[in-house]
């Protein structure tokens, strides 16, 4: 429920995968790494808190602070990507050229200079930076329910229970993320969105921005 009710757990991956045309295998790999970072961030904080004797309330305040940072990062990166995406869409607006052949026949074709002449290295750099940004955001994003779940068995001195609760929560979170991502990608692929293809980056930026606003609003 924690994962499904937080669209920031899966929609950014769907949007980025669609905009940058990641294969499903790459999308799943990026989501797995980010999901592990997301869970481990709270696990490390919980273990440190348990070791030094912090209370649940204090740990939850730290988690809330981390959540604010992650939310603002989502907003900032989404806004920047949205602006760049709109600019990219304007530059990629297709236009028509007419050509006259020697025999007098005339034909026209539609193309976009930007998409045809974009440098290959700029595409590779964009694809390599996006997962790093998502990982940085997710490792800061807190798993709010995990801290109380960890503290209860730890207070009773049951180390095995701490490991068990953490493992179940991590597996549940990752599996739910991946299922949600695959289902959303499947739904998007069934929709006929070819006419909006050049707005893919702008849409991805808007989705990331909306997720950040939702996080900050506590939705």
C-alpha positions in Angstrom: 0.0 0.0 0.0 2.9 2.3 0.8 4.3 1.8 -2.7 1.0 1.9 -4.6 -0.3 5.0 -2.9 2.9 6.8 -3.7 3.0 7.3 -7.5 6.5 8.7 -7.1 7.6 5.1 -6.7 6.8 4.1 -10.3 5.5 6.9 -12.5 8.9 8.6 -12.9 10.3 5.4 -14.3 7.4 5.0 -16.6 7.8 8.5 -17.9 11.5 8.4 -18.3 11.4 4.9 -19.9 8.8 6.1 -22.4 10.5 9.4 -23.2 14.1 8.0 -23.6 12.9 4.8 -25.2 14.5 2.5 -22.6 14.0 -1.2 -23.3 12.0 -3.0 -20.6 15.1 -4.8 -19.2 16.9 -1.5 -18.7 13.8 0.1 -17.0 13.5 -2.9 -14.6 17.2 -2.7 -13.8 17.1 1.0 -13.1 14.0 0.6 -10.9 15.5 -2.3 -9.0 18.7 -0.3 -8.2 16.7 2.8 -7.2 14.2 0.7 -5.1 17.1 -1.0 -3.2 18.6 2.4 -2.5 15.2 3.7 -1.4 14.8 0.8 1.1 18.4 0.7 2.3 18.4 4.4 3.1 15.8 3.9 5.7 17.3 0.6 6.9 20.6 2.2 7.5 19.0 5.1 9.3 16.9 2.7 11.4 19.9 0.6 12.4 21.9 3.6 13.4 19.0 4.9 15.4 18.6 1.5 17.1 22.4 1.4 17.8 22.5 4.8 19.5 19.1 4.5 21.2 17.1 7.1 19.2 13.4 7.2 19.7 10.9 6.6 16.9 9.7 10.2 17.0 13.2 11.5 16.4 13.9 9.0 13.6 10.6 9.9 11.9 11.6 13.6 12.0 14.8 12.8 10.2 12.9 10.7 7.7 10.5 13.6 7.1 13.5 15.9 6.5 14.9 13.4 3.9 11.5 13.3 2.3 11.4 17.1 1.9 14.8 17.0 0.2 13.7 14.2 -2.2 10.5 16.1 -2.9 12.3 19.3 -3.8 14.7 17.3 -6.0 11.8 15.8 -7.8 10.3 19.3 -8.3 13.5 20.9 -9.5 14.5 18.1 -11.8 11.0 17.8 -13.2 10.7 21.5 -13.8 14.1 21.7 -15.6 13.3 18.6 -17.7 9.8 20.0 -18.5 11.3 23.3 -19.8 13.9 21.5 -21.8 11.3 19.1 -23.1 9.0 21.9 -24.3 12.0 23.6 -26.0 13.0 20.3 -27.6 9.4 19.7 -28.8 9.3 23.2 -30.4 12.6 22.6 -32.2 11.5 19.1 -33.3 8.3 20.5 -35.0 8.1 18.7 -38.3 8.0 20.7 -41.5 7.5 20.0 -45.2 10.0 20.4 -48.0 9.0 20.3 -51.7 11.4 18.9 -54.3 11.2 19.3 -58.1 12.8 16.5 -60.2 14.3 16.8 -63.7 11.3 15.2 -65.2 9.1 17.9 -63.7 7.5 15.7 -61.0 7.1 17.3 -57.6 7.0 15.6 -54.3 7.2 16.7 -50.7 8.4 15.1 -47.5 8.1 15.9 -43.8 11.0 15.8 -41.5 12.6 17.4 -38.4 16.2 18.7 -38.5 16.8 18.3 -34.8 15.8 14.6 -34.5 17.7 13.8 -37.7 21.0 15.6 -36.8 21.1 15.2 -33.0 24.6 14.2 -31.9 24.8 10.6 -30.7 27.0 11.5 -27.7 24.3 13.9 -26.3 21.8 11.0 -26.4 24.1 8.7 -24.5 24.9 11.4 -21.9 21.2 12.0 -21.3 20.5 8.3 -21.0 23.4 7.8 -18.5 22.5 10.8 -16.3 18.8 10.1 -15.8 19.3 6.8 -13.8 21.9 8.5 -11.6 19.5 11.4 -10.9 16.7 8.9 -10.1 18.9 6.9 -7.8 20.0 10.1 -5.9 16.4 11.0 -5.4 15.3 7.6 -4.3 18.1 7.0 -1.9 17.0 10.2 -0.1 13.3 9.3 -0.3 12.2 7.7 3.0 10.2 4.5 3.5 8.0 5.9 6.3 6.4 2.7 7.5 9.8 0.9 7.9 11.2 2.8 10.8 8.3 1.9 13.3 8.3 -1.7 11.9 12.0 -2.0 12.6 11.9 -0.4 16.1 9.2 -2.7 17.5 11.1 -6.0 17.2 14.4 -4.3 17.9 13.0 -3.0 21.3 12.4 -6.6 22.2 16.0 -7.6 21.2 14.9 -10.0 18.5 17.6 -9.5 15.8 16.1 -12.2 13.6 12.7 -10.4 13.6 14.4 -7.2 12.5 16.0 -9.0 9.5 12.8 -10.7 8.7 10.7 -7.6 8.8 13.2 -5.7 6.7 13.5 -8.4 4.1 9.7 -8.8 3.7 9.3 -5.0 3.4 12.1 -4.7 0.9 10.8 -7.6 -1.3 7.2 -6.3 -1.1 8.3 -2.8 -2.1 10.5 -3.9 -5.0 8.0 -6.4 -6.4 5.1 -3.8 -6.2 7.3 -1.2 -7.9 8.1 -3.5 -10.8 4.6 -4.8 -11.2 3.2 -1.2 -11.2 5.9 -0.1 -13.7 5.3 -3.0 -16.1 1.5 -2.6 -16.0 1.7 1.2 -16.6 4.1 0.7 -19.5 1.8 -1.9 -21.0 -1.2 0.5 -20.7 0.8 3.4 -22.2 2.0 1.2 -25.1 -1.6 0.3 -26.0 -2.5 3.9 -26.3 -2.0 5.6 -29.6 0.4 8.4 -28.7 2.4 8.7 -31.9 1.3 12.3 -32.5 2.6 13.2 -29.0 6.0 11.5 -29.4 7.9 14.8 -29.7 6.4 15.9 -26.4 7.7 12.8 -24.6 10.4 14.6 -22.7 8.1 17.4 -21.7 5.5 15.0 -20.5 8.1 13.1 -18.5 9.2 16.3 -16.9 5.6 17.2 -16.0 5.1 13.7 -14.5 8.3 14.0 -12.3 7.3 17.5 -11.3 3.8 16.4 -10.4 5.2 13.6 -8.3 7.4 16.0 -6.4 4.5 18.3 -5.7 2.5 15.3 -4.5 5.3 14.4 -2.1 5.6 17.9 -0.7 1.8 18.1 -0.3 1.8 14.8 1.6 -0.5 13.1 -0.9 
